[in-house]
Amino acid sequence: MENLSYKLLAQRQSSQKMVYGILCVLLAIGIAGYSYLEWHKLTVVKTGIETDKITLETLNQTLVDEKNAYFAGKSTFDDLSKTIDLSASEILPKGDQYTELTRQMDAVEEELSKTGSFEISNIDYGTPVLDQTEFGILPVRMNIKSSQDNFTKFLRMIETSGSFSNKLRLMSISSIRLNFGSDDSASPSANSKMITFSLQLNAYFQK
């Protein structure tokens, strides 16, 4: 009887050990699975943090580049704006600015004289005319002796005045009187034929 009780006890202990072992294995598997999931989550979080850092660095660099591009463009724009303002002040100045117009005519005379005869004998300024608009007119009369080629070039300059390319003050011809002649010392070529003319111009300005 005692042997039977001992065998039953031993069998019970063996069953308990087996159940305990199974529980331990299950617990180990659970812990391992949980640890793996948490490790995977941690890896994903770390990867996300690194990605965010790279994205942040890229955004910061982009911001720096955009700022540099903005200030570089602003500097270029400011320079262009100053150039335009300067050119505008030359072709359509504030006030009659007859002294500056005289300098421009002297420069035109010097330029045309390089390729032939061109001489402005005198320049007379009339009284500025102010109308209801924001612009005024300065009457200008001048006497010029020129070769035919330079006469044509000068008229073309007046026609294209007011452009940013030649920076010549905006003007228009109101009247012109021509006297044809020739230079006795020169050959009878087209360029040797001289033209003396009186020119009445309107030089425009801002009030």
C-alpha positions as a Markdown table, in Angstrom:
| # | Residue | x | y | z |
|---|---|---|---|---|
| 1 | Met | 0.0 | 0.0 | 0.0 |
| 2 | Glu | 2.8 | 2.3 | 0.8 |
| 3 | Asn | 4.5 | 1.5 | -2.5 |
| 4 | Leu | 1.3 | 2.4 | -4.3 |
| 5 | Ser | 1.0 | 5.7 | -2.5 |
| 6 | Tyr | 4.7 | 6.5 | -3.3 |
| 7 | Lys | 4.2 | 5.7 | -7.0 |
| 8 | Leu | 1.1 | 7.9 | -7.1 |
| 9 | Leu | 3.0 | 10.8 | -5.4 |
| 10 | Ala | 6.0 | 10.3 | -7.7 |
| 11 | Gln | 3.7 | 10.3 | -10.8 |
| 12 | Arg | 2.0 | 13.4 | -9.5 |
| 13 | Gln | 5.3 | 15.2 | -9.0 |
| 14 | Ser | 6.4 | 14.1 | -12.5 |
| 15 | Ser | 3.2 | 15.6 | -14.0 |
| 16 | Gln | 3.6 | 18.8 | -12.0 |
| 17 | Lys | 7.2 | 19.1 | -13.3 |
| 18 | Met | 6.1 | 18.5 | -16.8 |
| 19 | Val | 3.3 | 21.2 | -16.5 |
| 20 | Tyr | 5.8 | 23.5 | -14.8 |
| 21 | Gly | 8.3 | 22.9 | -17.6 |
| 22 | Ile | 5.7 | 23.6 | -20.2 |
| 23 | Leu | 4.7 | 26.8 | -18.5 |
| 24 | Cys | 8.3 | 27.8 | -18.3 |
| 25 | Val | 8.7 | 27.2 | -22.0 |
| 26 | Leu | 5.6 | 29.1 | -22.8 |
| 27 | Leu | 6.7 | 31.9 | -20.6 |
| 28 | Ala | 10.1 | 32.0 | -22.3 |
| 29 | Ile | 8.5 | 32.0 | -25.7 |
| 30 | Gly | 6.1 | 34.9 | -24.6 |
| 31 | Ile | 9.0 | 36.9 | -23.2 |
| 32 | Ala | 11.1 | 36.3 | -26.3 |
| 33 | Gly | 8.1 | 37.2 | -28.6 |
| 34 | Tyr | 7.4 | 40.4 | -26.5 |
| 35 | Ser | 11.1 | 41.3 | -26.5 |
| 36 | Tyr | 11.3 | 40.9 | -30.2 |
| 37 | Leu | 8.2 | 43.0 | -30.8 |
| 38 | Glu | 9.5 | 45.7 | -28.5 |
| 39 | Trp | 13.0 | 45.6 | -30.1 |
| 40 | His | 11.3 | 45.9 | -33.5 |
| 41 | Lys | 9.3 | 48.9 | -32.4 |
| 42 | Leu | 12.5 | 50.4 | -30.9 |
| 43 | Thr | 14.3 | 49.8 | -34.2 |
| 44 | Val | 11.5 | 51.5 | -36.1 |
| 45 | Val | 11.5 | 54.5 | -33.7 |
| 46 | Lys | 15.3 | 54.8 | -34.1 |
| 47 | Thr | 15.0 | 54.6 | -37.8 |
| 48 | Gly | 12.3 | 57.3 | -37.8 |
| 49 | Ile | 14.4 | 59.5 | -35.6 |
| 50 | Glu | 17.4 | 59.2 | -37.9 |
| 51 | Thr | 15.2 | 59.9 | -40.9 |
| 52 | Asp | 13.7 | 62.9 | -39.2 |
| 53 | Lys | 17.2 | 64.2 | -38.4 |
| 54 | Ile | 18.2 | 63.9 | -42.1 |
| 55 | Thr | 15.0 | 65.6 | -43.1 |
| 56 | Leu | 15.5 | 68.4 | -40.6 |
| 57 | Glu | 19.1 | 68.9 | -41.8 |
| 58 | Thr | 17.9 | 68.9 | -45.4 |
| 59 | Leu | 15.2 | 71.5 | -44.6 |
| 60 | Asn | 17.7 | 73.6 | -42.7 |
| 61 | Gln | 20.1 | 73.5 | -45.7 |
| 62 | Thr | 17.3 | 74.3 | -48.1 |
| 63 | Leu | 16.3 | 77.2 | -45.9 |
| 64 | Val | 19.9 | 78.5 | -45.9 |
| 65 | Asp | 20.1 | 78.1 | -49.7 |
| 66 | Glu | 16.7 | 79.9 | -50.2 |
| 67 | Lys | 17.9 | 82.7 | -48.0 |
| 68 | Asn | 21.1 | 83.1 | -49.9 |
| 69 | Ala | 19.3 | 82.9 | -53.2 |
| 70 | Tyr | 16.8 | 85.5 | -52.0 |
| 71 | Phe | 19.5 | 88.0 | -50.8 |
| 72 | Ala | 21.5 | 87.4 | -54.0 |
| 73 | Gly | 18.4 | 88.0 | -56.1 |
| 74 | Lys | 17.5 | 91.0 | -54.0 |
| 75 | Ser | 20.9 | 92.5 | -54.5 |
| 76 | Thr | 20.7 | 91.9 | -58.2 |
| 77 | Phe | 17.2 | 93.4 | -58.3 |
| 78 | Asp | 18.3 | 96.4 | -56.3 |
| 79 | Asp | 21.2 | 97.0 | -58.7 |
| 80 | Leu | 18.9 | 96.7 | -61.7 |
| 81 | Ser | 16.4 | 99.0 | -60.0 |
| 82 | Lys | 19.2 | 101.6 | -59.4 |
| 83 | Thr | 20.3 | 101.2 | -63.0 |
| 84 | Ile | 16.8 | 101.8 | -64.3 |
| 85 | Asp | 16.3 | 104.8 | -62.1 |
| 86 | Leu | 19.6 | 106.3 | -63.2 |
| 87 | Ser | 18.7 | 105.7 | -66.9 |
| 88 | Ala | 15.2 | 107.1 | -66.4 |
| 89 | Ser | 16.6 | 110.2 | -64.8 |
| 90 | Glu | 18.8 | 110.6 | -67.9 |
| 91 | Ile | 16.1 | 110.2 | -70.5 |
| 92 | Leu | 13.3 | 111.9 | -68.6 |
| 93 | Pro | 14.8 | 114.1 | -65.8 |
| 94 | Lys | 13.0 | 116.0 | -63.2 |
| 95 | Gly | 13.1 | 119.7 | -64.1 |
| 96 | Asp | 14.3 | 121.1 | -67.4 |
| 97 | Gln | 17.9 | 120.2 | -66.7 |
| 98 | Tyr | 19.2 | 122.2 | -69.7 |
| 99 | Thr | 22.8 | 122.0 | -68.6 |
| 100 | Glu | 22.7 | 118.2 | -68.7 |
| 101 | Leu | 21.0 | 118.4 | -72.1 |
| 102 | Thr | 23.9 | 120.6 | -73.3 |
| 103 | Arg | 26.4 | 118.0 | -72.2 |
| 104 | Gln | 24.4 | 115.3 | -74.1 |
| 105 | Met | 24.5 | 117.4 | -77.3 |
| 106 | Asp | 28.2 | 118.0 | -76.8 |
| 107 | Ala | 28.7 | 114.2 | -76.5 |
| 108 | Val | 26.6 | 113.7 | -79.7 |
| 109 | Glu | 28.7 | 116.3 | -81.5 |
| 110 | Glu | 31.9 | 114.6 | -80.4 |
| 111 | Glu | 30.6 | 111.1 | -81.5 |
| 112 | Leu | 29.4 | 112.2 | -84.9 |
| 113 | Ser | 32.6 | 114.2 | -85.6 |
| 114 | Lys | 34.6 | 111.0 | -85.5 |
| 115 | Thr | 33.0 | 109.8 | -88.8 |
| 116 | Gly | 32.6 | 113.1 | -90.6 |
| 117 | Ser | 31.7 | 116.7 | -90.3 |
| 118 | Phe | 29.2 | 117.7 | -87.6 |
| 119 | Glu | 29.2 | 121.0 | -85.7 |
| 120 | Ile | 26.6 | 122.5 | -83.5 |
| 121 | Ser | 27.1 | 126.3 | -83.7 |
| 122 | Asn | 24.8 | 127.3 | -80.9 |
| 123 | Ile | 22.0 | 126.1 | -78.7 |
| 124 | Asp | 19.2 | 128.4 | -77.5 |
| 125 | Tyr | 16.7 | 127.3 | -74.8 |
| 126 | Gly | 13.2 | 128.7 | -74.6 |
| 127 | Thr | 10.9 | 129.1 | -71.7 |
| 128 | Pro | 9.7 | 125.7 | -70.4 |
| 129 | Val | 6.1 | 124.9 | -71.2 |
| 130 | Leu | 4.0 | 123.3 | -68.4 |
| 131 | Asp | 0.6 | 121.8 | -69.3 |
| 132 | Gln | -2.0 | 119.8 | -67.4 |
| 133 | Thr | 0.0 | 116.6 | -67.5 |
| 134 | Glu | 2.9 | 115.6 | -65.3 |
| 135 | Phe | 5.4 | 116.4 | -68.0 |
| 136 | Gly | 6.9 | 119.6 | -69.2 |
| 137 | Ile | 8.5 | 120.7 | -72.5 |
| 138 | Leu | 11.7 | 122.6 | -72.9 |
| 139 | Pro | 11.9 | 124.3 | -76.4 |
| 140 | Val | 15.4 | 124.0 | -77.9 |
| 141 | Arg | 16.7 | 125.6 | -81.0 |
| 142 | Met | 20.1 | 124.9 | -82.5 |
| 143 | Asn | 22.0 | 125.5 | -85.7 |
| 144 | Ile | 24.0 | 122.6 | -87.1 |
| 145 | Lys | 26.4 | 122.1 | -90.0 |
| 146 | Ser | 26.8 | 118.5 | -91.0 |
| 147 | Ser | 27.6 | 116.1 | -93.7 |
| 148 | Gln | 24.6 | 114.2 | -95.2 |
| 149 | Asp | 25.6 | 111.0 | -93.5 |
| 150 | Asn | 25.8 | 112.6 | -90.1 |
| 151 | Phe | 22.6 | 114.5 | -90.7 |
| 152 | Thr | 20.8 | 111.2 | -91.2 |
| 153 | Lys | 22.5 | 109.7 | -88.1 |
| 154 | Phe | 21.5 | 112.7 | -86.0 |
| 155 | Leu | 17.9 | 112.5 | -87.1 |
| 156 | Arg | 17.9 | 108.8 | -86.2 |
| 157 | Met | 19.3 | 109.6 | -82.8 |
| 158 | Ile | 16.5 | 112.1 | -82.1 |
| 159 | Glu | 13.9 | 109.5 | -83.4 |
| 160 | Thr | 15.2 | 106.9 | -81.0 |
| 161 | Ser | 15.8 | 109.3 | -78.1 |
| 162 | Gly | 14.2 | 108.2 | -74.8 |
| 163 | Ser | 15.4 | 104.6 | -75.0 |
| 164 | Phe | 17.5 | 102.9 | -72.4 |
| 165 | Ser | 20.0 | 101.8 | -75.1 |
| 166 | Asn | 21.3 | 105.2 | -76.1 |
| 167 | Lys | 20.3 | 107.0 | -72.9 |
| 168 | Leu | 19.6 | 110.2 | -74.8 |
| 169 | Arg | 17.0 | 112.5 | -73.4 |
| 170 | Leu | 13.5 | 112.1 | -74.8 |
| 171 | Met | 13.0 | 114.7 | -77.6 |
| 172 | Ser | 11.0 | 115.3 | -80.7 |
| 173 | Ile | 11.5 | 117.6 | -83.7 |
| 174 | Ser | 8.9 | 120.4 | -84.0 |
| 175 | Ser | 10.5 | 122.1 | -87.0 |
| 176 | Ile | 13.5 | 122.0 | -89.3 |
| 177 | Arg | 15.0 | 124.3 | -92.0 |
| 178 | Leu | 17.6 | 123.0 | -94.4 |
| 179 | Asn | 20.3 | 124.8 | -96.4 |
| 180 | Phe | 22.3 | 122.6 | -98.8 |
| 181 | Gly | 25.8 | 123.4 | -99.7 |
| 182 | Ser | 29.2 | 121.7 | -100.5 |
| 183 | Asp | 32.7 | 121.6 | -99.1 |
| 184 | Asp | 34.9 | 123.0 | -101.9 |
| 185 | Ser | 38.0 | 121.3 | -100.4 |
| 186 | Ala | 36.4 | 117.9 | -100.5 |
| 187 | Ser | 35.6 | 115.5 | -103.3 |
| 188 | Pro | 32.0 | 115.6 | -104.6 |
| 189 | Ser | 31.0 | 112.5 | -102.7 |
| 190 | Ala | 27.8 | 112.0 | -100.8 |
| 191 | Asn | 29.5 | 112.5 | -97.5 |
| 192 | Ser | 31.2 | 115.8 | -98.7 |
| 193 | Lys | 27.9 | 117.5 | -99.4 |
| 194 | Met | 27.3 | 119.8 | -96.4 |
| 195 | Ile | 23.9 | 120.6 | -94.9 |
| 196 | Thr | 23.3 | 123.6 | -92.7 |
| 197 | Phe | 20.0 | 123.4 | -90.8 |
| 198 | Ser | 18.1 | 125.1 | -88.0 |
| 199 | Leu | 16.4 | 122.6 | -85.7 |
| 200 | Gln | 13.6 | 123.2 | -83.2 |
| 201 | Leu | 13.3 | 120.5 | -80.6 |
| 202 | Asn | 11.0 | 119.7 | -77.7 |
| 203 | Ala | 12.9 | 118.2 | -74.8 |
| 204 | Tyr | 10.7 | 116.5 | -72.3 |
| 205 | Phe | 11.0 | 116.5 | -68.5 |
| 206 | Gln | 9.1 | 115.6 | -65.4 |
| 207 | Lys | 7.6 | 118.4 | -63.4 |
